[in-house]
Amino acid sequence: MITRKEQTLSPLTRKALAERVAARAGIDSKTTITVIEALFEIVQEALLEGEKVDLNGVLDMGVVVEPARIRRESSGRFSEIAPARRRLHVKVSEPLRERLAQQRTAAILLAMRKQGPFPDILANHFARLGWKVQTVDSVSACDTLLEGSQPYLVVADHALKGRDDFVAQLKSTWRTNPIPVITLHTRHENLRRTAELRIEGDLAAIEPIEVNPFLVAADQVLAQATEEAAVFERQIRFRLPAREEEVLRAFDLADGFFKDAGFRGDSLVGLTTAFREAVRNAELHGCSASPELGISVELLLDAEKLTTTIEDDGKGFEHAKYRDGIEGSAPVSMARKRHKSGESGGLGIYLMERCADRLEYNDLGNRVTLTKLRETEPEPDPPGQEG
């Protein structure tokens, strides 16, 4: 069983801060670093000149002058204990203080209607382990709570109206993406077959739900989320049927993820091209045998790279023969020969090889993994040390 522990937070470096600002504002990291450095210098100068600095409702800062501390000795003489000094006084603004208070009340969010004893059993279980629990019975109540908090875990029941849209919003929003989500489903649901694109949670539990195994699984999800947070910055999984309108939705979803991850320019174009080609191959070749077949996608972002996995429900193919002679002009000539003999394929793999930094297939050939390295901006030289 996992119990709540205080997190040891690593500092937000200047580079990481610049990357976040650049991603949100849609500008390059180098320009962002220059702006941030100028901002810090202005704040520092203002504080040294005795001005009060209000950081947009987050912190109020100012320099306070403490007078010297003096005492009188028994002889009647005065002696100096400590000289007057100036110190920085920092006050957390009221809006941020309120949001922090809300956050502490929503460590575990149970999004479910109170039908039967199961919600109370869950709440009591987490409470015994030291977690604070909040139970809500509507998506609107969830949205209100999430405006000022970030739960450690969300359990979302199928009886909650609009549950799938709520999970999709959680996982597709950059701020709330890391929150682990457990979804509860009826035994009649076929999670492999979906009528439209569905963004998945971290664990799907199917009725009838046995309490003790579920509680163990919930603890494992919390533990896994803690471990993955040390490796992955963001991740998302979704499944879609092999239909044109849903494939286009997958493209839009992935495009947003890539841009939020900081990919720009040629790197973004290459990543988008490789991803779309892989999904198209899964749609047109892997799932062509039956309309019931679908496609699963996973995007994993860490500090160095983005790993994209696309898997279809098809029988796969002999990918090795299509990858032979991938260098030079061989792929084009080989594709022409296949076309003349009534076959097809090859150029798509060549395109993905060129656009991704690494491409790997499983043995069956129905799962492809694309890796794209993140671009790193060089740290600017300190003033006076330009090369």
C-alpha positions as CSV (number, residue, x, y, z in Angstrom):
1,M,0.0,0.0,0.0
2,I,1.2,3.5,-0.8
3,T,0.7,6.3,1.7
4,R,0.9,10.0,1.1
5,K,4.4,11.5,1.4
6,E,5.6,15.0,0.9
7,Q,7.3,15.4,-2.5
8,T,10.9,16.5,-2.8
9,L,10.7,19.1,-5.5
10,S,13.6,19.9,-7.8
11,P,14.2,23.6,-8.7
12,L,12.8,25.0,-11.9
13,T,15.9,25.9,-13.8
14,R,16.2,29.0,-16.1
15,K,16.4,26.7,-19.1
16,A,13.3,24.7,-18.1
17,L,11.4,27.9,-17.3
18,A,12.3,29.3,-20.7
19,E,11.1,26.2,-22.5
20,R,7.8,26.3,-20.8
21,V,7.3,30.0,-21.5
22,A,8.4,29.5,-25.1
23,A,5.9,26.6,-25.6
24,R,3.1,28.6,-24.2
25,A,3.8,31.8,-26.0
26,G,4.8,30.2,-29.3
27,I,8.3,31.8,-29.5
28,D,11.8,30.4,-29.6
29,S,13.6,29.5,-26.4
30,K,16.6,31.7,-27.2
31,T,14.5,34.8,-27.3
32,T,12.6,33.7,-24.2
33,I,15.8,33.3,-22.2
34,T,16.9,36.8,-23.1
35,V,13.5,38.2,-22.0
36,I,13.5,36.2,-18.7
37,E,17.1,37.4,-17.9
38,A,16.1,41.0,-18.5
39,L,13.0,40.5,-16.3
40,F,15.1,39.1,-13.4
41,E,17.6,41.9,-13.7
42,I,14.8,44.6,-13.6
43,V,13.2,42.9,-10.5
44,Q,16.6,42.8,-8.8
45,E,17.3,46.4,-9.5
46,A,13.9,47.5,-8.3
47,L,14.3,45.6,-5.0
48,L,17.7,47.1,-4.4
49,E,16.3,50.6,-5.0
50,G,13.6,49.9,-2.3
51,E,10.7,49.4,-4.7
52,K,7.9,46.8,-4.0
53,V,7.5,44.2,-6.7
54,D,4.1,42.5,-7.3
55,L,4.5,39.4,-9.5
56,N,1.1,39.3,-11.0
57,G,-0.9,38.0,-8.1
58,V,1.7,35.3,-7.1
59,L,4.2,37.0,-4.8
60,D,4.6,40.4,-3.3
61,M,8.3,41.3,-2.6
62,G,10.0,44.2,-1.0
63,V,13.1,45.1,0.9
64,V,12.6,45.7,4.7
65,V,15.0,47.6,6.8
66,E,15.5,46.1,10.3
67,P,16.9,48.6,12.8
68,A,20.0,47.8,14.8
69,R,19.4,45.9,18.1
70,I,20.9,47.7,21.0
71,R,21.1,46.8,24.7
72,R,22.3,48.7,27.8
73,E,25.0,47.1,29.9
74,S,25.0,47.3,33.7
75,S,27.6,50.0,33.6
76,G,25.1,52.2,31.7
77,R,27.0,52.0,28.4
78,F,25.3,50.8,25.3
79,S,26.6,47.9,23.2
80,E,25.5,47.0,19.7
81,I,24.1,43.5,19.4
82,A,23.4,43.6,15.6
83,P,23.7,46.3,13.1
84,A,20.8,47.5,11.0
85,R,20.3,45.4,7.9
86,R,18.1,45.1,4.9
87,R,16.4,41.8,4.1
88,L,14.0,40.6,1.4
89,H,10.4,40.2,2.5
90,V,8.3,37.8,0.4
91,K,4.5,37.4,0.9
92,V,2.4,34.9,-0.9
93,S,-0.5,36.7,-2.5
94,E,-4.1,35.9,-1.5
95,P,-5.2,34.3,-4.8
96,L,-2.3,31.8,-4.7
97,R,-2.8,31.1,-1.0
98,E,-6.4,30.2,-1.7
99,R,-5.5,27.9,-4.6
100,L,-2.9,26.2,-2.4
101,A,-5.6,25.6,0.2
102,Q,-7.9,24.2,-2.4
103,Q,-5.2,21.9,-3.6
104,R,-4.7,20.4,-0.2
105,T,-8.3,19.4,-0.1
106,A,-8.3,17.4,-3.3
107,A,-5.5,14.9,-3.1
108,I,-7.8,12.1,-4.3
109,L,-10.7,13.0,-6.5
110,L,-13.6,10.5,-6.7
111,A,-15.8,11.5,-9.7
112,M,-18.8,9.2,-9.2
113,R,-22.4,9.2,-8.1
114,K,-23.0,7.9,-4.6
115,Q,-24.8,4.7,-5.6
116,G,-24.2,1.8,-3.1
117,P,-21.3,1.5,-0.7
118,F,-18.4,1.5,-3.2
119,P,-17.7,5.3,-3.1
120,D,-17.6,5.3,0.7
121,I,-15.3,2.3,0.8
122,L,-12.9,4.0,-1.6
123,A,-13.0,7.2,0.4
124,N,-12.4,5.5,3.7
125,H,-9.5,3.4,2.3
126,F,-7.6,6.5,1.0
127,A,-8.4,8.4,4.2
128,R,-6.9,5.7,6.3
129,L,-3.7,5.9,4.3
130,G,-3.5,9.7,5.1
131,W,-4.9,11.0,1.8
132,K,-7.5,13.8,1.7
133,V,-10.5,12.8,-0.4
134,Q,-13.0,14.8,-2.4
135,T,-16.1,13.1,-3.9
136,V,-18.1,14.9,-6.6
137,D,-21.0,13.7,-8.7
138,S,-20.9,15.8,-11.8
139,V,-18.4,16.9,-14.4
140,S,-19.1,20.6,-13.7
141,A,-18.1,20.0,-10.1
142,C,-14.9,18.3,-11.2
143,D,-14.1,21.3,-13.5
144,T,-14.7,23.8,-10.6
145,L,-12.4,21.8,-8.3
146,L,-9.7,21.5,-10.9
147,E,-9.6,25.3,-11.5
148,G,-7.6,25.6,-8.3
149,S,-6.2,22.2,-7.6
150,Q,-4.3,19.3,-9.1
151,P,-5.3,15.9,-7.6
152,Y,-2.8,13.1,-7.1
153,L,-5.4,10.6,-8.5
154,V,-8.8,10.7,-10.2
155,V,-11.3,7.8,-10.2
156,A,-14.0,8.4,-12.8
157,D,-17.1,6.2,-12.9
158,H,-19.1,5.3,-16.1
159,A,-22.3,6.6,-14.4
160,L,-20.9,10.1,-14.4
161,K,-22.5,11.9,-17.3
162,G,-19.9,13.2,-19.7
163,R,-17.2,11.0,-18.1
164,D,-15.3,10.3,-21.4
165,D,-15.2,13.9,-22.4
166,F,-13.9,14.8,-18.9
167,V,-11.1,12.2,-19.1
168,A,-10.2,13.5,-22.5
169,Q,-10.0,17.0,-21.2
170,L,-7.8,15.9,-18.3
171,K,-5.3,14.0,-20.5
172,S,-5.2,16.4,-23.4
173,T,-4.7,19.5,-21.3
174,W,-1.0,20.1,-20.7
175,R,-1.4,21.1,-17.0
176,T,-3.5,18.2,-15.9
177,N,-2.0,15.6,-18.2
178,P,0.3,14.0,-15.5
179,I,-2.7,13.3,-13.2
180,P,-3.3,9.5,-13.1
181,V,-6.8,8.5,-14.0
182,I,-8.7,5.3,-13.3
183,T,-11.9,4.7,-15.3
184,L,-14.7,2.3,-14.2
185,H,-16.6,0.5,-17.0
186,T,-19.6,-1.8,-17.3
187,R,-19.0,-5.4,-18.3
188,H,-20.9,-4.7,-21.6
189,E,-18.3,-2.2,-22.8
190,N,-15.7,-3.4,-25.4
191,L,-12.7,-1.2,-24.8
192,R,-10.9,-2.6,-27.8
193,R,-13.7,-1.5,-30.1
194,T,-14.6,2.2,-30.1
195,A,-16.9,4.1,-32.4
196,E,-14.8,7.3,-32.2
197,L,-11.4,8.4,-30.9
198,R,-11.2,7.8,-27.2
199,I,-8.5,9.2,-24.9
200,E,-7.6,6.5,-22.3
201,G,-6.9,6.8,-18.6
202,D,-4.1,5.0,-16.8
203,L,-6.2,2.0,-15.7
204,A,-9.6,0.6,-16.8
205,A,-11.5,-1.4,-14.3
206,I,-14.4,-3.6,-15.5
207,E,-17.5,-4.5,-13.5
208,P,-18.1,-6.4,-11.4
209,I,-15.4,-4.7,-9.3
210,E,-14.0,-6.6,-6.4
211,V,-13.1,-4.1,-3.7
212,N,-9.8,-5.5,-2.4
213,P,-8.1,-6.2,-5.8
214,F,-9.3,-2.7,-7.0
215,L,-7.8,-1.0,-4.0
216,V,-4.5,-2.8,-4.6
217,A,-4.6,-1.8,-8.3
218,A,-5.3,1.9,-7.3
219,D,-2.3,1.9,-5.0
220,Q,-0.2,0.5,-7.8
221,V,-1.4,3.2,-10.2
222,L,-0.4,5.9,-7.6
223,A,3.1,4.3,-7.2
224,Q,3.6,3.9,-10.9
225,A,2.6,7.5,-11.5
226,T,5.2,8.6,-9.0
227,E,7.9,6.6,-10.7
228,E,6.9,7.7,-14.2
229,A,6.8,11.3,-13.2
230,A,10.6,11.1,-12.6
231,V,11.0,9.9,-16.2
232,F,8.2,11.3,-18.4
233,E,7.2,14.9,-18.5
234,R,3.9,14.1,-20.3
235,Q,2.2,11.1,-21.8
236,I,-1.1,10.3,-23.5
237,R,-2.7,7.2,-24.9
238,F,-5.7,7.0,-27.2
239,R,-7.5,4.5,-29.4
240,L,-9.5,5.1,-32.6
241,P,-11.3,3.2,-35.3
242,A,-9.8,3.2,-38.8
243,R,-12.1,5.8,-40.2
244,E,-11.1,9.0,-42.0
245,E,-12.8,11.5,-39.6
246,E,-11.3,9.8,-36.6
247,V,-7.8,9.7,-38.1
248,L,-8.0,13.4,-38.7
249,R,-9.0,13.9,-35.1
250,A,-5.9,11.9,-34.1
251,F,-3.7,14.2,-36.3
252,D,-5.1,17.3,-34.5
253,L,-4.6,15.7,-31.1
254,A,-1.0,14.7,-31.8
255,D,-0.2,18.1,-33.4
256,G,-1.2,19.9,-30.2
257,F,0.9,17.5,-28.1
258,F,3.9,18.0,-30.3
259,K,3.7,21.8,-30.2
260,D,3.1,21.8,-26.4
261,A,6.2,19.6,-26.1
262,G,8.2,22.4,-27.7
263,F,8.8,21.1,-31.2
264,R,9.2,23.8,-33.8
265,G,10.3,24.3,-37.4
266,D,11.8,21.4,-39.4
267,S,11.7,19.2,-36.3
268,L,8.0,19.6,-35.9
269,V,7.4,19.1,-39.6
270,G,9.5,15.9,-39.6
271,L,7.7,14.5,-36.5
272,T,4.3,15.3,-37.8
273,T,5.1,13.7,-41.2
274,A,6.4,10.5,-39.6
275,F,3.4,10.2,-37.3
276,R,0.8,10.8,-40.0
277,E,2.5,8.3,-42.3
278,A,2.5,5.7,-39.5
279,V,-1.2,6.2,-38.7
280,R,-2.2,6.2,-42.4
281,N,-0.3,2.9,-42.8
282,A,-2.2,1.4,-39.9
283,E,-5.5,2.7,-41.3
284,L,-5.0,1.7,-44.9
285,H,-3.0,-1.5,-44.6
286,G,-3.2,-2.9,-41.0
287,C,-7.0,-2.4,-40.6
288,S,-8.2,-2.8,-44.1
289,A,-9.3,-6.4,-43.5
290,S,-12.2,-5.5,-41.2
291,P,-14.1,-2.4,-40.1
292,E,-14.0,-3.7,-36.5
293,L,-10.2,-3.3,-36.3
294,G,-8.7,-0.3,-34.6
295,I,-5.5,1.6,-33.8
296,S,-3.8,2.4,-30.5
297,V,-1.5,5.3,-30.1
298,E,0.9,6.2,-27.2
299,L,3.0,9.4,-26.9
300,L,5.7,9.5,-24.2
301,L,7.7,12.7,-23.7
302,D,10.9,12.7,-21.5
303,A,13.7,15.2,-21.1
304,E,15.6,14.0,-24.3
305,K,13.0,12.7,-26.7
306,L,9.4,12.0,-27.8
307,T,8.6,8.3,-28.3
308,T,5.5,7.6,-30.4
309,T,4.0,4.1,-30.7
310,I,1.3,3.2,-33.2
311,E,-0.2,-0.3,-33.1
312,D,-3.0,-1.7,-35.2
313,D,-5.2,-4.8,-34.8
314,G,-4.1,-6.2,-38.1
315,K,-1.9,-9.2,-38.9
316,G,1.2,-7.2,-39.5
317,F,3.6,-7.5,-42.5
318,E,7.1,-8.5,-43.4
319,H,8.6,-5.1,-42.7
320,A,12.2,-6.3,-43.1
321,K,12.0,-6.7,-46.9
322,Y,10.6,-3.2,-47.3
323,R,13.5,-1.7,-45.3
324,D,16.2,-3.4,-47.3
325,G,18.1,-0.9,-49.3
326,I,16.6,2.0,-47.5
327,E,19.6,4.2,-48.2
328,G,20.1,6.2,-51.4
329,S,17.7,5.9,-54.3
330,A,16.9,2.2,-53.8
331,P,13.6,2.8,-52.0
332,V,12.1,4.6,-55.0
333,S,13.3,2.0,-57.6
334,M,12.1,-0.8,-55.3
335,A,8.7,0.8,-55.0
336,R,8.4,1.0,-58.7
337,K,9.3,-2.6,-59.2
338,R,6.6,-3.6,-56.6
339,H,4.1,-1.4,-58.3
340,K,4.7,-3.1,-61.7
341,S,4.3,-6.5,-60.1
342,G,1.0,-5.6,-58.5
343,E,2.4,-4.9,-55.0
344,S,2.7,-1.7,-53.1
345,G,4.6,-0.2,-50.1
346,G,8.1,0.9,-49.2
347,L,8.1,4.6,-49.7
348,G,6.2,5.3,-46.5
349,I,8.8,3.5,-44.4
350,Y,11.5,5.4,-46.3
351,L,9.7,8.6,-45.4
352,M,9.4,7.7,-41.8
353,E,13.1,6.7,-41.6
354,R,14.0,10.1,-43.0
355,C,11.7,12.1,-40.7
356,A,12.3,10.3,-37.4
357,D,15.5,9.9,-35.5
358,R,14.8,6.2,-35.0
359,L,12.2,3.7,-36.3
360,E,11.5,0.3,-34.9
361,Y,8.9,-2.4,-35.7
362,N,7.9,-5.3,-33.6
363,D,8.4,-8.8,-35.0
364,L,4.8,-9.1,-36.2
365,G,4.9,-5.8,-38.0
366,N,1.7,-4.3,-36.6
367,R,3.4,-1.9,-34.2
368,V,5.9,0.8,-35.1
369,T,7.8,3.0,-32.7
370,L,9.1,6.4,-33.8
371,T,11.6,8.4,-31.7
372,K,12.3,12.1,-32.2
373,L,15.0,13.8,-30.2
374,R,14.2,17.1,-28.6
375,E,16.2,20.1,-29.8
376,T,18.3,21.8,-27.1
377,E,19.1,25.5,-27.2
378,P,22.7,26.2,-26.2
379,E,23.0,28.2,-23.0
380,P,24.0,31.8,-23.7
381,D,27.4,32.9,-22.6
382,P,27.6,35.0,-19.5
383,P,28.1,38.8,-20.0
384,G,31.6,39.6,-21.1
385,Q,32.5,36.1,-22.1
386,E,31.2,35.9,-25.7
387,G,33.4,33.9,-28.0
